[in-house]
Amino acid sequence: QVQVLESGGGLVQAGGSLRLSCEASGNIFRINTMGWYRQAPGKQRELVATITGSGILNYADSVKGRFTISGDKSKNMVTLQMNSLKPEDTAVYYCYCNLQTVFLAERNYWGQGTQVTVSS
């Protein structure tokens, strides 16, 4: 089994900062990609930022220059530093993990979601 545990989030004023962390644990052989997606009310879930096991970064255009994703391979952990937050960043943020289990099966896992609210 694999668990994906998120932390961080909360309420912040526009222009402020928040940090999200996510750790994957369990029967993991290798992490291929970890990152964050978000879903605002009435909207589809969308990519925020991801990082591959080889360190390749991918950001949504809407967060480039404001958000920074980093990874710690030794802990199977990713962190999303969110600066210059805007009200439109308000959403539930979900940690995503694509990995190979110890049985070499490729699987996708999601965290339970954490609320980020940016007030104007």
N, C-alpha and C positions, 0 to 999 in steps of 0.2 A: 504494500500500500504506500501511497504518497500523500503527504499533507502539504498544503500551500497556505501559509499563515501570513496575513497582512497586519501592518500596524501603521499608525499615523492617521492623517486626515483631521477633519474638524472644521471649525468656523474661523474665517479670517476676513479682514477688510481688504478691499481692492488695493493692489499694490504690495500686499504682504506676501509672506512665504510660508510654505509648508513642506514637510518631508514625509514621504511614504516609504516604507520598507516592506520587503516580502522575502520570506525564507521558505524554501522547499526542503522537505525531509522525507526519509523513508527509503524504499528500495530503488535508489537512483544509481544508475551506472554512469550516465552522462547527461548534463543539461545541454540542449541544443540552442534554445532561445528562451529568454525570460523577459518580461516586460509588463507594460500596463496598457489597459484599455479603459475607456470610460463610457458611461451611458447616462445621458441627461434625460429628464422626464419627457416622454413623447418622442424620443429620438432613438436611432439605432446605436448599438455599441460601436465605438470607433477606436482605432489605434491611437495611442498617445506616444509611446516610445518603447522600443525593444533593444535588447543587446544579445548578440549571439555568443556562443562559447568561445569564439575566436576574437571577440571584441568588436564586432561590426555593429554600429549604432544606426538606428532608424528612428526618425521623429516625424510626427505629424507637422505639417507646415504651420499650423496654428499655435504650436508651442515652441517652435525653433527659436533659440536665443533666450528663452525664458526658463525652460525645463532642462534638467540634466539627469541622464540616467547613468548609473554606474553599477558595476557588479563585483562581487567577491566570490570567486569560483570555489575557494576553500570552504565556504559556508553555504554555497548554493543560495546566495542572497543577492537581491538587487535593491537599489535605493533610487528613488525619484525625488530630486530636489526641484521644487516648484517655486520660482520667483516671479515677481511682478504679476501676481495673480489677478485675473479679471473675473467679473461676474459670470461671463460665459464659460469659465472653467468649472463652474458648479456642476457636479455630477457624482455618481457613484463610480469609484475607481476600482477596477478589478485587476488583480495580478494574474498574469498568464505564464504558463510554463510548458514548453515542449521538451520532452526528455526521452531518454531511453532507460527502461527499467533494467534491473539486474538480469532479467531474462531477455534483454535486448529488444524488447517490444517498444515501439515508439508510441507515446501517449501525450495527450494534451490535458492539462489540469488548470483549473481556475480557483482563485481565492473566493472568499465569501463576499467580498466587496467592502469598501470603506467610503463613507460619505465625505465629500469635500464641498464646502459651501463658502462662496466668496460674496460678501455683501458689498453693495455699492456705497 
